[in-house]
Amino acid sequence: MNFAWNRGKSGNNVNKVHTKVHLVLPITKIEGLTDEECVRLRDKLCAIINSNDCIYPDADEELTQKLNRKNALSRLENRIENALKITKKRKKTKPTQVSKELCDKITLSECPLRRF
C-alpha cells in the first residue's frame, strides 16, 4: 500500500499530506483462487491490472488517509467479488400470443406504443 499527494479539495494541505492510496495486490497472492478464477479476474479487471499481474485500485476521494484506505480496500473487495460472479445466460422466450396478433395487425408506423 502506497500513499501519494492527493490533488483536489485538500486546501492548504494539498502539497503536504499524502492522502491518496495506491493498493498493490498480486493476483497470485490471493489465497483460495483456482486457475479458472484467476483467469476470470484477469479478464474482468484488465483495466486495473498491470503487466506484473497486480491489481492497482486507487482511492483519493476523502481528505484523510484512513478513509481513503478503507475506501480502497472495500472497492478492491467489491471488484473481486463482482469479477468472480458467474452471470447466467439469458433464456430466449417465445413471443406471447397477444404480441404475435399485434404484430400481424399493426405496422410499426401505426403502433401506439412507439415512442420515437
C-alpha positions in Angstrom: 0.0 0.0 0.0 1.5 3.3 -1.1 0.4 6.9 -0.4 0.8 9.9 -2.6 -0.2 13.6 -2.7 -3.9 14.0 -3.3 -4.9 16.5 -5.9 -8.2 18.3 -5.3 -10.1 19.6 -2.3 -7.4 19.3 0.4 -6.9 23.1 0.6 -3.7 24.2 2.3 -2.6 20.6 2.9 -2.7 19.7 -0.8 1.1 19.6 -1.2 2.0 18.5 2.3 -0.2 15.5 3.2 -0.1 12.1 1.4 -3.7 11.0 1.5 -4.1 9.3 -1.9 -3.9 5.5 -1.5 -2.4 3.1 -4.1 -3.1 -0.5 -3.3 -0.9 -3.2 -4.9 -2.2 -6.8 -4.8 -0.6 -9.6 -6.9 -3.3 -12.0 -8.2 -1.1 -14.9 -7.3 -1.1 -13.9 -3.6 -4.9 -14.2 -3.3 -5.5 -17.4 -1.4 -8.2 -19.8 -2.4 -8.5 -18.9 -6.1 -8.5 -21.7 -8.7 -6.7 -21.2 -12.0 -10.1 -20.6 -13.7 -10.9 -17.9 -11.2 -7.5 -16.2 -11.8 -8.2 -16.1 -15.5 -11.7 -14.7 -14.9 -10.1 -12.0 -12.7 -7.6 -11.1 -15.3 -10.3 -10.8 -18.0 -12.8 -8.8 -15.9 -10.3 -6.5 -14.1 -7.9 -5.9 -17.1 -8.3 -2.1 -16.6 -6.7 -2.1 -13.2 -4.2 -4.9 -13.7 -0.7 -4.1 -14.9 1.9 -6.2 -16.7 3.2 -7.6 -13.4 -0.2 -9.3 -12.8 -1.0 -6.9 -9.9 -4.3 -5.2 -9.2 -3.9 -1.4 -8.6 -7.0 0.2 -7.3 -6.7 3.9 -6.1 -8.7 6.0 -3.7 -8.5 9.8 -3.4 -12.0 10.9 -2.7 -11.6 11.7 1.0 -9.3 14.1 2.9 -7.8 11.5 5.3 -5.5 8.5 4.7 -7.7 6.4 6.9 -10.9 6.9 4.9 -9.1 6.5 1.6 -7.5 3.3 2.8 -10.9 2.0 3.8 -12.5 3.0 0.5 -9.7 1.4 -1.5 -9.9 -1.9 0.4 -13.7 -2.0 0.1 -13.5 -1.1 -3.6 -11.0 -3.9 -4.2 -13.1 -6.4 -2.3 -16.2 -5.4 -4.3 -14.4 -5.6 -7.6 -13.0 -9.0 -6.9 -16.4 -10.3 -5.8 -18.1 -8.9 -8.9 -15.5 -10.3 -11.2 -15.8 -13.8 -9.8 -19.6 -13.9 -10.1 -20.7 -16.1 -13.0 -23.6 -14.5 -14.9 -26.4 -16.7 -16.1 -27.1 -16.7 -19.8 -30.4 -15.3 -20.8 -33.0 -17.8 -21.8 -34.8 -16.9 -25.0 -38.5 -16.8 -24.6 -41.2 -17.2 -27.3 -43.4 -14.2 -28.0 -46.8 -14.3 -26.5 -50.0 -14.9 -28.5 -51.1 -11.3 -28.0 -47.8 -9.9 -29.2 -48.0 -12.1 -32.3 -51.5 -10.9 -33.0 -50.5 -7.2 -32.5 -47.6 -7.7 -34.9 -49.9 -9.1 -37.5 -52.5 -6.4 -37.2 -50.4 -3.2 -36.7 -47.4 -1.9 -38.7 -44.6 -0.2 -36.9 -45.6 3.3 -38.0 -49.1 2.9 -36.7 -48.1 1.4 -33.4 -49.4 3.5 -30.4 -46.6 2.1 -28.2 -43.9 3.5 -30.4 -42.2 6.4 -28.6 -39.7 7.8 -31.1 
